[in-house]
Amino acid sequence: MIFRQLFDSVSGTYSYLLASRAGGEAMILDPVLERVDRYCQLMRELDLKLVKAVDTHLHADHVTGLGELRDRTHCITIMGEETKADVVSMRVSDGDKVTIEGITLDVMYTPGHTDDSYSYLMGDRVFTGDTLLIRGTGRTDFQNGSARAQYESIFNRLLKLPEETFVFPAHDYKGDTVSTIGEEKRHNPRLQVRSVDEYVELMNNLKLPNPKMMDVAVPANIRVGLHQEELTKQGLAFAAADAIKTLGRPDILLVDLRETSERLKHGTLPGALHAPYPSIDDNLKPGGMLREVATATGRRVVFFCAYGERSAMAVNAAKEAGLTNAAHIAGGIDAWKKAGGPVQTG
């Protein structure tokens, strides 16, 4: 496995690059905007294709690299379903799995530092974001933080993991790079409390200054979504209400870009063809399934996904591949449901 822990010294942020093999798919956790050039260089050197970029929560101390990586690599952006970010490609919740070739992360909802804080478990290691730090815990005094919720997340979720589980946090300010669950149980001073009330009292009296970048980072990180207005101007986007009216039309081919797990959880649209987004380039090249179907039938390809981000990128990919009339459903199946469109489940 390829595993790289990357450090941004300005914000004290750790980002993690994961892949199962050289030449394969890659995922990055908690990327920093100013380090995107370095990430891209490293992926070229290791012959990796970035497929997914994950933020463990809405950061207040640096601007995320999610949007820039999406624009450069056409990767899927991922955050928890509670996030205030305007649009990410995929939103996950507790118990979900985030997968790429050869690697699976188990999704754990661990609120407290913020209300959208998640941890990701991968075999012998857990990426704890700002929930559990090395010999510390993330502050709980802004972004709907809650010391009581964090106590539950740490003591009743993270500390229940095997003691030998490696802990890889999103930040460290002392130079430590890794710990274990057992070490933190024994040596983390904030975890030597006798009750949740004692922990709440401790966290409520830290009196920390706000992060220097907070007023810049939080607004920037909320507006990370891909701007889809240009496709609407070009006539390549259907509003959900208009898309509903196309159901059953023989000249329209609906294409679902979401992963199987999303389809099972949220349902799909009647008659839609399933072609997961990571395979879009193969599907659109000569001989690819979508290109062949569109060419043979003359039907207009209309992509959809969860929130419109992947489908907007797919329309652009289709244009580059020569399918100039492809379109998408703006706002994805989320907007479709809100407009009262029918959804198939099971």
Salt bridges, closest charged atoms under 4 A:
ASP8 OD1 - ARG35 NE 3.12
ASP30 OD1 - HIS59 NE2 2.82
ASP37 OD1 - ARG72 NH1 2.73
GLU45 OE1 - ARG38 NH1 3.82
ASP55 OD1 - HIS59 NE2 3.57
ASP61 OD1 - HIS62 ND1 2.98
ASP61 OD2 - HIS171 NE2 2.63
GLU68 OE2 - ARG72 NE 2.86
ASP71 OD1 - ARG70 NH2 2.95
ASP94 OD1 - ARG157 NH1 3.07
ASP96 OD2 - LYS265 NZ 3.02
GLU101 OE2 - ARG21 NE 2.83
ASP106 OD1 - LYS97 NZ 2.44
ASP115 OD2 - LYS84 NZ 2.95
ASP124 OD1 - ARG125 NE 2.89
ASP130 OD2 - HIS57 NE2 3.33
ASP130 OD2 - HIS113 NE2 3.28
ASP130 OD1 - HIS171 ND1 2.70
ASP141 OD1 - ARG139 NE 2.81
GLU163 OE2 - LYS185 NZ 3.45
GLU163 OE1 - ARG186 NH1 3.02
ASP172 OD1 - LYS174 NZ 3.48
GLU183 OE1 - ARG135 NH2 2.91
GLU184 OE2 - ARG135 NH1 2.44
ASP197 OD1 - ARG148 NH2 3.02
GLU198 OE1 - ARG194 NE 3.11
ASP242 OD1 - LYS245 NZ 3.88
ASP251 OD2 - ARG249 NH2 2.86
ASP256 OD2 - ARG258 NH2 2.80
ASP256 OD2 - ARG263 NH1 2.95
GLU259 OE2 - LYS52 NZ 2.60
GLU262 OE2 - ARG310 NH2 2.81
ASP282 OD1 - LYS285 NZ 3.22
GLU309 OE2 - ARG70 NH1 3.07
ASP334 OD2 - LYS338 NZ 3.07
